[in-house]
Amino acid sequence: MIQCLPNELTNEDVIYSYLLSKQVGDVTSDILQISADRSNPPTFQKITWYESSLQGRGNTTGTTLVPSVNSTLMLTVKATEVSCKDSAKFICKVVISGGRSAQDSAQLNVVGKSFL
């Protein structure tokens, strides 16, 4: 599971979007974006996938933009569907009301083991 969870938010803050990307070597590619969509109550979110290989294996259950103090992006992939190719530095960027944004990253290493 990869989870983007901003801290120090108030009820007055509005989350405009989360962007989850991955970096392998010098190449960074977007995985998915969760953005505000006022025409989609009650979650008010639109999910845009950029990486089809993870879209087919992952789900975003638990992702929410509203209320902002509980806002999170969650990407879950079953352990049986994870491969060594999924190893990467994952970067989460959040855009918040008032022109604020922040990002953080974490390295996820997937190590394969053979069982005889």
DOKE-280428 format. One record per residue (C-alpha): residue in three letters; y, x, z. Coordinates in steps of 0.001 Angstrom, whole numbers, padded with zeros to 6 digits, always signed. Layout:
ALAYXZ ...
END
This chain:
MET+000000+000000+000000 ILE+003498+001179-000822 GLN+006255-000542+001117 CYS+010021-000260+000739 LEU+011687-001401+003922 PRO+015420-000786+004414 ASN+016805-000492+007903 GLU+020157-001291+009489 LEU+020667-004539+007582 THR+022494-007566+008947 ASN+022231-011278+008129 GLU+025432-010918+006094 ASP+023894-008318+003778 VAL+022433-009434+000467 ILE+019687-007459-001264 TYR+020322-007424-005008 SER+017281-005418-006045 TYR+014510-002970-005283 LEU+013366-000471-007901 LEU+010070+001345-007361 SER+009514+004444-009481 LYS+007088+007333-009505 GLN+007619+010978-010260 VAL+004888+013262-011556 GLY+006157+016774-012165 ASP+009534+016484-013867 VAL+008892+012994-015283 THR+010111+009887-013450 SER+009071+006432-014626 ASP+009840+002976-013304 ILE+006965+000869-011974 LEU+008560-002440-011041 GLN+011817-004055-010045 ILE+012384-006980-007731 SER+015797-008529-008298 ALA+017777-011496-007048 ASP+017332-014691-009043 ARG+019279-017667-007712 SER+017373-020067-009977 ASN+014036-019349-008248 PRO+014017-020932-004763 PRO+012773-020384-002110 THR+012089-016676-002744 PHE+015067-016119-005047 GLN+013351-013166-006667 LYS+012345-012065-010132 ILE+009658-009423-010637 THR+009879-007161-013683 TRP+006932-004828-014328 TYR+007438-001608-016285 GLU+004005-000007-015787 SER+001221-002196-017100 SER-001620-000098-015616 LEU-000412-000808-012075 GLN+000513-004396-012884 GLY-003111-005106-013753 ARG-004406-003565-010508 GLY-001642-004272-008000 ASN+000011-007227-006394 THR+003335-007793-004698 THR+002247-010353-002121 GLY+004513-010005+000917 THR+007562-008977-001096 THR+010710-010838-000100 LEU+014463-010540-000587 VAL+015461-013396+001704 PRO+016436-013174+004535 SER+017798-009666+004087 VAL+016882-008513+007613 ASN+013195-009109+006722 SER+013518-007896+003145 THR+010749-005670+001785 LEU+009024-004639-001406 MET+005248-004332-001070 LEU+002891-003037-003739 THR-000779-003192-002818 VAL-003682-001808-004848 LYS-007273-002258-003680 ALA-008827+001047-002580 THR-011634+000554-005092 GLU-009075+000423-007921 VAL-007061+003532-007005 SER-007627+006698-009031 CYS-006480+010306-008828 LYS-004011+009477-011623 ASP-002101+007382-009064 SER-001039+010513-007147 ALA+002737+010811-007380 LYS+006009+010965-005539 PHE+007056+007331-005161 ILE+010773+006534-005038 CYS+012250+003303-003746 LYS+015864+002419-004476 VAL+017546-000604-002916 VAL+020863-002107-004027 ILE+022733-004024-001323 SER+025896-006146-001340 GLY+029205-004363-001054 GLY+028300-001833-003721 ARG+025904+000009-001425 SER+022636+001543-002489 ALA+020129+003947-001019 GLN+016863+005527-001988 ASP+014037+007384-000335 SER+010746+008827-001473 ALA+007272+009677-000244 GLN+004422+011654-001738 LEU+001088+009872-002155 ASN-001887+012108-002886 VAL-005137+010505-004016 VAL-008141+012770-003573 GLY-011418+011868-005224 LYS-014707+012514-003493 SER-018120+012438-005038 PHE-021013+011006-003087 LEU-024529+012122-003930 
END
